[in-house]
Amino acid sequence: MRTFDDAGIFAGHTVLVRSDLNVPMDDGTITDRGRILASAGTIRSLAEAGAKVIVMSHLGRPKGEPDPQFSLAPIVPELADAIGRPVAFAADTVGDDAKTKAAALSDGDVLLLENLRFNAGETAKDDAQRQEFASQLAALADDFVSDGFGVVHRKQASVYDIAGLLPHYAGSLVRAEVEVSDRLLNDPARPFTVVLGGSKVSDKLGVIDNLIDRADNLLIGGGMVFTFLAALGHDIGSSLVEKDRIDDVKGYLERAEAGGARIVLPTDIVMAASFAADAENWVRPVAELEDTPAGADGLGLDIGPESASAYAEIIAGSTTVFWNGPMGVFEFPAFAAGTKAVAQALTDDGNGEGQRLTVVGGGDSAAAVRSLGFADDAFGHISTGGGASLEYLEGKTLPGLDALG
């Protein structure tokens, strides 16, 4: 995979950069700038080298036509602040405004196109429709730099098809993400611990399958833990469970017993009367989850304090840690303690052997650490690609990386 550094100076070239600026928004206000800050390095480097930089991204899931609530316009001042230079904005993707403003760029200028998904060709399943949009984008530039790791698992016009139309390179963010992921898969310093949470075990089956014979420990939390507990015969009240995945989970438990990674499950759970921030809650051992004020109607919303302490101890003793998925409903303070304990353990020095790598696997995990007050540089690496990161660790071929050669 060639990076834009390998290609040398781009002075005078117009370079299309596929970034991932799909940040969370609340009524037009950006609530987490993480992806903007992560994307800034490549854009800044190209502009400083004298390139005319055209940045493209998506935001949310518009249905192939303009939708004001998903406009990238609010990103402009944040991106300008992150790269330390002005950013122009085109009100379309390949229309008259984009063409006019792209043609007017001088060396070092930066232009952000409107949301790619306002054009149905971006995500089209039809190859011809997707390739037509890619051709229109390619006509704006001389080179293509792929730097949106969060979308490299998608076969989309601005990610996959465009690489076949222009000289193409990986950006510094994509390079860093691939290097970290390769280290996790192929050369982790041991002990190697994988921490998995989130609501559904079905979202993590591929990762478990590929890492159970590579990791030393698999720590399970979040809503997915209740499918594991159900597989072991525990009553779980009204807690989330995927009954159709119980047999899969039993298979992984058997593989662990046969010599795979040690699967560690919580010994206690924070139960609640309802799914609400102010719900009555209590802690119970996993063998007594129904022994609660709400009886069978109680539901688990976090791992308990005993489990959080045990998980933190295992993490502290590990040299390599990959974490994806919160341990509980961290958005509610009463159910954030498990997630906070895991995050804190990842920021600590660990076993002090000097090789420690702690990786936060994007998505809800990245949102959690920031919302709980942790700085990005407290961790070895915070991925920008939740789904892409998981698919890479599952061993899948990612179209956006495959296209780069």
Secondary structure, DSSP 8 states (H G I E B T S, - for coil): --BHHHH---TT-EEEEE------EETTEES--HHHHHHHHHHHHHHHTT-EEEEE---S---SS--GGG-STTHHHHHHHHHTS--EE-SSSSSHHHHHHHHT--TT-EEE---GGGSTTTT-SSHHHHHHHHHHHHTT-SEEEE--GGGTTS--TTTTGGGGTS-EEE-HHHHHHHHHHHHHHH---SSEEEEE-SS-GGGTHHHHHHHTTT-SEEEE-STTHHHHHHHTT---TT----GGGHHHHHHHHHHHHTTS-EEE--SEEEEESSSSTT--EEEEEGGGTTSSTTGGG-EEEEE-HHHHHHHHHHHHT-SEEEEES-SS-TTSGGG-HHHHHHHHHHHS-TT--S--EEEE-SHHHHHHHHHTT--GGGSSEE-S-HHHHHHHHTT---HHHHTT-
